[in-house]
Amino acid sequence: MISDVHARVEALVEAGKDCDALICLGDLLLYTDYVDPGNGIMGTLFGAELTAEFTRLRTAGHFDEARALANKKWDSLGATKEELINQEVAKQYEEIFSVMPIPSYLTYGNVDKPEFWKDYVKPGMTVLDGEVIKIGDLKFGFVGGGLQSVYRTPYEISDEEFQSKVDALGPVDVLCSHIPPLIPEITYDVVARRFERGSQALLDYINKYQPRYSLFGHVHQPLASRTRVGVTECINVGHFRSRKRPFVLDL
């Protein structure tokens, strides 16, 4: 099981070896690389120096200044922002899905563009969002996307839309989502020094149905990688881009 791939293509080849199936909890794309600003979509289009300044402003919470800096650059590039980003998105997805292990079960992250997936998903890859599938003897429920935030990432949805996807599941054995339930120790990122948005709907679901596991990603350096709610083990499966290895769930 993996999450937050962020274009770590070379490690994907090994991720599905010696397992019955790979589960991917989203964030396949790399927009901005905070470690190496020359990488990702922003690094490609803006260059490392400007991307580094952009990330510095965002990290400091100066979102209006960061957007102003980016908009000035977009205006100088000779094509629309959407056209330029979509070209890079297509390149990344083509490369990522070409090496995605099979069989795999996938849902979207907040840093994904779901409308592109249909062009790249291959036989043996199953995309689920607000849906349930049986793997072996267990029912797995999938809820993709993130909640609206100041970062305005591509697949952020309203609390109401997210709630409707959670409500569609009914009881499952394993709850799979990109974002975590709304629990402070698993939503706080100790490096970014901020709380990421967790879901009250997921927490309410866990309290009601008590699945065996709640599995998620999204928070790259969490204060706690796991906690328990009743009998449910809530586990962050890890930041795949940095770890380069999957979380193994042995059932």
DRENDO-1510 file (C-alpha; in Angstrom, 1 decimal, always signed):
<recs>
REC; n; res; u; v; w
REC; 1; MET; +0.0; +0.0; +0.0 .
REC; 2; ILE; +1.3; +3.4; -1.0 .
REC; 3; SER; +0.3; +7.1; -0.9 .
REC; 4; ASP; +1.8; +10.4; -2.0 .
REC; 5; VAL; +3.8; +9.0; -4.9 .
REC; 6; HIS; +4.5; +12.5; -6.2 .
REC; 7; ALA; +6.1; +11.1; -9.4 .
REC; 8; ARG; +8.5; +8.8; -7.7 .
REC; 9; VAL; +8.4; +6.6; -10.8 .
REC; 10; GLU; +11.5; +4.5; -10.4 .
REC; 11; ALA; +10.3; +3.1; -7.0 .
REC; 12; LEU; +6.9; +2.2; -8.3 .
REC; 13; VAL; +8.4; -0.7; -10.4 .
REC; 14; GLU; +9.4; -2.5; -7.2 .
REC; 15; ALA; +6.4; -1.5; -5.0 .
REC; 16; GLY; +4.0; -4.2; -6.1 .
REC; 17; LYS; +6.5; -7.1; -6.1 .
REC; 18; ASP; +5.7; -10.1; -3.8 .
REC; 19; CYS; +2.2; -8.9; -2.9 .
REC; 20; ASP; -1.3; -9.9; -4.0 .
REC; 21; ALA; -2.3; -6.4; -4.9 .
REC; 22; LEU; -1.1; -2.8; -4.7 .
REC; 23; ILE; -3.4; -0.2; -3.1 .
REC; 24; CYS; -2.6; +3.4; -4.0 .
REC; 25; LEU; -4.2; +6.3; -2.0 .
REC; 26; GLY; -3.4; +9.1; -4.4 .
REC; 27; ASP; -1.3; +12.1; -5.0 .
REC; 28; LEU; +0.5; +10.7; -8.0 .
REC; 29; LEU; +1.5; +14.1; -9.4 .
REC; 30; LEU; +4.5; +16.3; -8.3 .
REC; 31; TYR; +3.6; +20.0; -8.6 .
REC; 32; THR; +6.1; +21.5; -6.3 .
REC; 33; ASP; +9.2; +19.9; -4.8 .
REC; 34; TYR; +10.0; +21.6; -1.5 .
REC; 35; VAL; +13.3; +19.7; -1.2 .
REC; 36; ASP; +14.6; +20.3; -4.8 .
REC; 37; PRO; +12.7; +23.2; -6.4 .
REC; 38; GLY; +14.0; +22.3; -9.8 .
REC; 39; ASN; +11.7; +19.2; -9.9 .
REC; 40; GLY; +8.1; +18.9; -10.5 .
REC; 41; ILE; +5.7; +20.9; -12.7 .
REC; 42; MET; +6.6; +24.2; -11.0 .
REC; 43; GLY; +10.3; +23.5; -11.3 .
REC; 44; THR; +9.9; +22.7; -15.0 .
REC; 45; LEU; +7.9; +25.8; -15.9 .
REC; 46; PHE; +9.3; +28.3; -13.5 .
REC; 47; GLY; +12.9; +27.2; -12.9 .
REC; 48; ALA; +14.5; +26.3; -9.6 .
REC; 49; GLU; +15.2; +29.9; -8.4 .
REC; 50; LEU; +11.7; +31.2; -8.8 .
REC; 51; THR; +10.1; +28.0; -7.5 .
REC; 52; ALA; +12.3; +28.2; -4.4 .
REC; 53; GLU; +11.0; +31.8; -3.7 .
REC; 54; PHE; +7.4; +30.7; -4.4 .
REC; 55; THR; +7.7; +27.8; -1.9 .
REC; 56; ARG; +9.3; +30.1; +0.7 .
REC; 57; LEU; +6.4; +32.5; +0.5 .
REC; 58; ARG; +3.8; +29.6; +0.8 .
REC; 59; THR; +5.7; +28.0; +3.7 .
REC; 60; ALA; +5.7; +31.4; +5.5 .
REC; 61; GLY; +1.9; +31.7; +4.9 .
REC; 62; HIS; +2.2; +34.6; +2.5 .
REC; 63; PHE; -0.2; +33.1; +0.0 .
REC; 64; ASP; -1.3; +36.3; -1.7 .
REC; 65; GLU; +2.4; +37.2; -2.4 .
REC; 66; ALA; +3.1; +33.7; -3.7 .
REC; 67; ARG; +0.1; +33.9; -6.1 .
REC; 68; ALA; +1.2; +37.3; -7.3 .
REC; 69; LEU; +4.7; +36.0; -8.0 .
REC; 70; ALA; +3.3; +33.0; -9.9 .
REC; 71; ASN; +0.8; +35.0; -11.9 .
REC; 72; LYS; +3.5; +37.4; -13.1 .
REC; 73; LYS; +5.5; +34.4; -14.4 .
REC; 74; TRP; +2.4; +32.8; -15.9 .
REC; 75; ASP; +1.8; +36.0; -17.9 .
REC; 76; SER; +5.3; +35.8; -19.4 .
REC; 77; LEU; +5.1; +32.2; -20.6 .
REC; 78; GLY; +3.1; +32.7; -23.8 .
REC; 79; ALA; +0.4; +30.1; -23.2 .
REC; 80; THR; -2.4; +29.9; -20.6 .
REC; 81; LYS; -1.6; +28.5; -17.2 .
REC; 82; GLU; -4.1; +25.7; -17.7 .
REC; 83; GLU; -2.5; +24.6; -21.0 .
REC; 84; LEU; +1.0; +24.6; -19.6 .
REC; 85; ILE; +0.1; +22.7; -16.5 .
REC; 86; ASN; -2.0; +20.2; -18.3 .
REC; 87; GLN; +0.8; +19.4; -20.7 .
REC; 88; GLU; +3.1; +18.6; -17.7 .
REC; 89; VAL; +0.3; +16.7; -15.9 .
REC; 90; ALA; -0.2; +14.5; -19.0 .
REC; 91; LYS; +3.6; +13.7; -19.2 .
REC; 92; GLN; +3.7; +12.7; -15.5 .
REC; 93; TYR; +0.6; +10.5; -15.7 .
REC; 94; GLU; +1.8; +8.8; -18.8 .
REC; 95; GLU; +5.0; +7.8; -17.1 .
REC; 96; ILE; +3.5; +6.9; -13.8 .
REC; 97; PHE; +0.7; +4.7; -15.1 .
REC; 98; SER; +3.1; +3.0; -17.5 .
REC; 99; VAL; +4.9; +1.4; -14.5 .
REC; 100; MET; +2.0; +1.1; -12.0 .
REC; 101; PRO; +2.0; -2.5; -10.7 .
REC; 102; ILE; -0.9; -4.8; -11.6 .
REC; 103; PRO; -3.3; -5.6; -10.0 .
REC; 104; SER; -3.8; -2.3; -8.3 .
REC; 105; TYR; -6.6; -0.4; -6.6 .
REC; 106; LEU; -6.4; +3.4; -6.7 .
REC; 107; THR; -8.2; +6.5; -5.4 .
REC; 108; TYR; -7.4; +10.1; -6.0 .
REC; 109; GLY; -5.4; +12.5; -3.8 .
REC; 110; ASN; -5.9; +16.2; -3.4 .
REC; 111; VAL; -2.9; +16.7; -5.7 .
REC; 112; ASP; -4.4; +14.8; -8.6 .
REC; 113; LYS; -6.6; +15.6; -11.6 .
REC; 114; PRO; -9.2; +12.8; -11.9 .
REC; 115; GLU; -10.3; +13.9; -15.4 .
REC; 116; PHE; -7.0; +12.7; -16.8 .
REC; 117; TRP; -7.0; +9.2; -15.3 .
REC; 118; LYS; -9.3; +7.6; -17.8 .
REC; 119; ASP; -6.7; +8.2; -20.5 .
REC; 120; TYR; -4.0; +6.3; -18.7 .
REC; 121; VAL; -5.6; +3.6; -16.5 .
REC; 122; LYS; -4.8; +0.1; -17.9 .
REC; 123; PRO; -6.5; -3.3; -17.5 .
REC; 124; GLY; -5.9; -4.6; -14.0 .
REC; 125; MET; -6.0; -1.1; -12.5 .
REC; 126; THR; -9.3; -0.3; -10.6 .
REC; 127; VAL; -10.1; +3.2; -9.6 .
REC; 128; LEU; -12.5; +3.7; -6.7 .
REC; 129; ASP; -14.0; +6.8; -5.1 .
REC; 130; GLY; -16.9; +6.5; -2.7 .
REC; 131; GLU; -17.0; +2.8; -3.6 .
REC; 132; VAL; -16.5; -0.6; -2.1 .
REC; 133; ILE; -14.7; -3.6; -3.4 .
REC; 134; LYS; -14.0; -7.0; -2.0 .
REC; 135; ILE; -10.3; -8.1; -1.9 .
REC; 136; GLY; -10.0; -11.6; -0.6 .
REC; 137; ASP; -12.5; -12.0; +2.2 .
REC; 138; LEU; -12.5; -8.3; +3.2 .
REC; 139; LYS; -14.5; -5.3; +2.1 .
REC; 140; PHE; -12.4; -2.2; +1.3 .
REC; 141; GLY; -14.0; +1.2; +1.0 .
REC; 142; PHE; -12.3; +4.0; -0.9 .
REC; 143; VAL; -12.8; +7.8; -0.5 .
REC; 144; GLY; -10.6; +10.0; -2.6 .
REC; 145; GLY; -9.7; +13.7; -2.8 .
REC; 146; GLY; -9.0; +16.3; -0.2 .
REC; 147; LEU; -11.0; +19.1; +1.6 .
REC; 148; GLN; -10.8; +22.7; +0.6 .
REC; 149; SER; -7.8; +24.6; +1.9 .
REC; 150; VAL; -5.7; +27.7; +1.5 .
REC; 151; TYR; -3.4; +25.8; -0.8 .
REC; 152; ARG; -6.1; +25.3; -3.5 .
REC; 153; THR; -4.7; +22.0; -4.8 .
REC; 154; PRO; -6.4; +20.5; -7.8 .
REC; 155; TYR; -8.8; +18.0; -6.3 .
REC; 156; GLU; -10.2; +19.7; -3.2 .
REC; 157; ILE; -13.9; +19.2; -2.7 .
REC; 158; SER; -16.5; +20.6; -0.2 .
REC; 159; ASP; -17.2; +18.9; +3.1 .
REC; 160; GLU; -20.7; +18.0; +1.8 .
REC; 161; GLU; -19.4; +16.2; -1.3 .
REC; 162; PHE; -16.8; +14.4; +0.8 .
REC; 163; GLN; -19.5; +13.4; +3.3 .
REC; 164; SER; -21.7; +12.0; +0.5 .
REC; 165; LYS; -18.8; +9.7; -0.6 .
REC; 166; VAL; -18.3; +8.5; +2.9 .
REC; 167; ASP; -22.0; +7.9; +3.4 .
REC; 168; ALA; -22.1; +5.8; +0.2 .
REC; 169; LEU; -19.8; +3.1; +1.7 .
REC; 170; GLY; -21.8; +1.4; +4.4 .
REC; 171; PRO; -19.8; -0.9; +6.7 .
REC; 172; VAL; -16.4; -2.1; +5.5 .
REC; 173; ASP; -13.4; -3.9; +7.0 .
REC; 174; VAL; -10.8; -1.5; +5.7 .
REC; 175; LEU; -11.4; +2.2; +5.1 .
REC; 176; CYS; -9.0; +3.7; +2.5 .
REC; 177; SER; -8.8; +7.4; +2.0 .
REC; 178; HIS; -6.2; +9.9; +0.9 .
REC; 179; ILE; -6.7; +12.3; +3.9 .
REC; 180; PRO; -6.8; +11.1; +7.5 .
REC; 181; PRO; -9.7; +11.3; +10.0 .
REC; 182; LEU; -9.8; +14.5; +12.0 .
REC; 183; ILE; -7.5; +13.5; +14.9 .
REC; 184; PRO; -4.8; +16.1; +15.9 .
REC; 185; GLU; -1.8; +13.8; +16.3 .
REC; 186; ILE; -2.2; +12.3; +12.9 .
REC; 187; THR; -3.0; +15.5; +11.0 .
REC; 188; TYR; -0.1; +17.6; +12.4 .
REC; 189; ASP; +3.0; +17.8; +10.2 .
REC; 190; VAL; +6.1; +18.3; +12.3 .
REC; 191; VAL; +8.3; +19.6; +9.5 .
REC; 192; ALA; +5.8; +21.9; +7.9 .
REC; 193; ARG; +4.6; +22.9; +11.4 .
REC; 194; ARG; +1.0; +22.9; +10.5 .
REC; 195; PHE; -2.2; +20.9; +10.8 .
REC; 196; GLU; -3.3; +19.4; +7.5 .
REC; 197; ARG; -7.0; +19.1; +6.9 .
REC; 198; GLY; -8.5; +15.9; +8.3 .
REC; 199; SER; -12.0; +14.7; +7.9 .
REC; 200; GLN; -14.7; +14.7; +10.5 .
REC; 201; ALA; -16.8; +12.5; +8.2 .
REC; 202; LEU; -14.1; +9.8; +8.3 .
REC; 203; LEU; -13.9; +10.1; +12.1 .
REC; 204; ASP; -17.6; +9.8; +12.5 .
REC; 205; TYR; -17.6; +6.8; +10.2 .
REC; 206; ILE; -14.9; +5.1; +12.2 .
REC; 207; ASN; -16.8; +5.7; +15.5 .
REC; 208; LYS; -20.0; +4.3; +13.9 .
REC; 209; TYR; -18.7; +1.2; +12.0 .
REC; 210; GLN; -15.4; +0.4; +13.7 .
REC; 211; PRO; -13.6; -1.0; +10.7 .
REC; 212; ARG; -10.4; -3.0; +11.4 .
REC; 213; TYR; -8.3; -0.4; +9.7 .
REC; 214; SER; -8.4; +3.2; +8.6 .
REC; 215; LEU; -5.5; +3.7; +6.1 .
REC; 216; PHE; -4.5; +7.1; +4.6 .
REC; 217; GLY; -1.6; +9.3; +3.6 .
REC; 218; HIS; -1.5; +13.1; +2.9 .
REC; 219; VAL; +0.5; +14.1; +6.0 .
REC; 220; HIS; +4.1; +13.6; +5.0 .
REC; 221; GLN; +5.7; +13.9; +8.4 .
REC; 222; PRO; +3.0; +13.2; +11.0 .
REC; 223; LEU; +3.4; +13.7; +14.7 .
REC; 224; ALA; +2.1; +10.2; +15.0 .
REC; 225; SER; +1.9; +7.7; +12.2 .
REC; 226; ARG; -0.8; +5.7; +13.9 .
REC; 227; THR; -3.4; +5.8; +16.6 .
REC; 228; ARG; -6.5; +3.8; +17.6 .
REC; 229; VAL; -10.1; +4.8; +17.7 .
REC; 230; GLY; -12.0; +2.0; +19.5 .
REC; 231; VAL; -10.9; -1.2; +17.8 .
REC; 232; THR; -9.9; +0.7; +14.6 .
REC; 233; GLU; -6.2; +1.0; +13.8 .
REC; 234; CYS; -5.7; +4.4; +12.1 .
REC; 235; ILE; -2.4; +4.2; +10.1 .
REC; 236; ASN; -0.6; +6.6; +7.9 .
REC; 237; VAL; +0.9; +4.3; +5.2 .
REC; 238; GLY; +3.8; +6.7; +4.6 .
REC; 239; HIS; +5.1; +9.3; +2.2 .
REC; 240; PHE; +6.1; +7.1; -0.7 .
REC; 241; ARG; +8.1; +9.8; -2.5 .
REC; 242; SER; +10.6; +9.9; +0.4 .
REC; 243; ARG; +10.3; +6.3; +1.7 .
REC; 244; LYS; +10.4; +4.6; -1.7 .
REC; 245; ARG; +8.8; +1.5; -0.2 .
REC; 246; PRO; +5.2; +0.4; +0.4 .
REC; 247; PHE; +3.4; -0.2; +3.7 .
REC; 248; VAL; +2.6; -3.9; +3.9 .
REC; 249; LEU; -0.8; -4.9; +5.2 .
REC; 250; ASP; -0.7; -8.7; +5.9 .
REC; 251; LEU; -4.3; -9.9; +6.2 .
</recs>
